[in-house]
């Protein structure tokens, strides 16, 4: 991974955590919880698990769409002249790797936060 990918990974991780905290704060205010439970931290690990699953799904779909199986399906079903190449597969893997790493980081954060807040 390049340095730019790692920087964007950290940025997206911070964006996701801040968004989760803001959403949980507004949800707890709307539901009328007391001020000591205002952030609603009990639901934080659940949101992280859901988001890690979504990010894993996005990353794996990028990698699977570049695989030889889906290339052959496109070729036979849609009669495309596009042939599978190792270079295209490597591009798909490079495109998917930041999503897979971000999903793994979110999963680890979800486990850590579930043990700390649970």
C-alpha positions, 0 to 999 in steps of 0.5 A: 500500500502507498502512503496516500492509501494509509492516510486516506484509510486513517481519514476514513476511519476518523470520519466513520467514528465521528459520524457514529458518535454524532449519530448515537448522540442525536439518537440518544437525545431523541429517545430521551435518555439521561445525560449520563447515557447521552452518547449511547455508547452501548450501540457503538460496537454494533455500528462498527460491526455493521460498518465493517461488514459493509466495507468488507462487502464493498472491498470483496466485490471490487476484487471478485469483479476482477476475477477470472470467473466474473470476466468469463461470465461477462464474456459469455452473457454479455458477449463482450470482447474484453478478455481477462488479464492478470494486469486487470486482476492486479488493478482490482486487487489494488483497488480493493485492498484499502477497503479490506484493510479499513474493514479489518481496522473497523472490525478490530475497533469493534471488538476492542470497544465491545470489550471496553464498553460491554 
